[in-house]
Amino acid sequence: MYRDTWAWNLGFSAYWFAVSYKWFILLFVLLPLQVRQFVPGGSHNSAWGTVYGLGAIWAIVGPVVFGAWSDRADSRWGHRRPFLLVGALLTLVALGVLSSAPTLLVFAIGYLLLQISDDVGTGPYGGMVPELVPEGGRGRSSAAMVLLQRLAEVASAVAAILLVTNGRIYAGIAIVTLTGAGLTLLTLRGHQRTSPKPKARPSLAQVWLEPWRSADFRWVWANRALTALAFSLVTNYLVNYLTDEFTSFRVFSYDAKTPAGAANVLAVTVSLFGAFGAVIAGSLADKIGRKRVIYLSAVLVMGALGPLALARDLTLLWLLALPFGVGFGLYSSADWALASDVIPHLDRAGSQMGLWTSSLTSVQLVVGAAGFLVDGLNRVQPGAGYTAMFWTAGVLFLIGTVLVRCVRGSR
């Protein structure tokens, strides 16, 4: 059962640590660089964007389907926990395909399988937050999840530097996946359903359409979609930006030597300061409200994204990563609590939090298509595609923040 302690919250969040560890290094560095090995120069953003976008088609559906399934599931191990275990095991299969892919087609199949395995666990997992955690503790619980998410990103980037080869990096992801899932399952041992089981089995159309009747749910979904789109535009093409636009990879006196090394330095910086922002937000979100924390995050993130679009010096880029990391840590700590406050039906928490999670994955279609635009603008004027990408991200984050003002069911 739920306990309002950091120890319980960190154990509960261990699964999220594993998910974040996996995706951060894969999307930030490893997968884009693997795609470059399959395609000729000048079309690498388009090829990676295509693979990324195809995975998003399933990701729009997956969290909702498995979240709804877990709402009605019954077993001696609980109605959510088996999904976490199966998702972790399927992840190992997907990692094996990706690590040994000989062609872009096999690589794309491996990426789709990884997306499916992730949705098996994360849809049901998201339903546990509003189901287990009372409203007064959701700020702390959300902050613990984001703290471990940011620390996972740091660990992932450091591991990539130390492990060096793709095979070792993939093996490390597999070990962390099993460990994180195991710790969360142990934390939840003995947990049984605490919310009422849905009285009737809703159709897939009802699962999809019913939450949209809530204005608060629509605003929260749109806010997270726009913010996720902004963040993904920056991170998904960053290593290509560094490869194409930078000739020196020095941060003050430290030489990162390669674009991948520079991306790891920036990743560690954003994640460390994001963890700092998450710790601050843990108490603030419960005391002053989720929305005020999000407003504060917007000031920091947009203040960094403006000059980031013009930066061609890695030291300056690193300095801008500091407020960007703190701001995004603040935002991420508040958005889980905000969504948990406003879901319309607690007895369908899995499907409704899964639908909210789709706001994060559905934007992958747009992010994938953006690769073609970035390549096209870069052909017109070198670097123009990357500049447009950063400016667009700033505008999207601003719009998403404004939408939070419309939420009435959370403060």
Secondary structure, DSSP 8 states (H G I E B T S, - for coil): ----SHHHHHHHTHHHHHHHHHHHHIIIIIHHHHHHTTS-TT-HHHHHHHHHHHHHHHHHHHHHHHHHHHHH---TT-SSHHHHHHHHHHHHHHHHHHHT--SHHHHHHHHHHHHHHHHHHHHHHHHHHHHHS-GGGHHHHHHHHHHHHHHHHHHHHHHHHHH-SHHHHHHHHHHHHHHHHHHHHHHTTT----S---SS---HHHHHHGGGG-HHHHHHHHHHHHHHHHHHHHHHTHHHHHHHH-S--EETTEE--SHHHHHHHHHHHHHHHHHHHHHHHHHHHHHT-HHHHHHHHHHHHHHHHHHHTT---HHHHHHHHHHHHHHHHHHHHHHHHHHHHH-S-GGGHHHHHHHHHHHHHHTHHHHHHHHHHHHHHHHHSTTHHHHHHHHHHHHHHHHHHHHHTT--S--
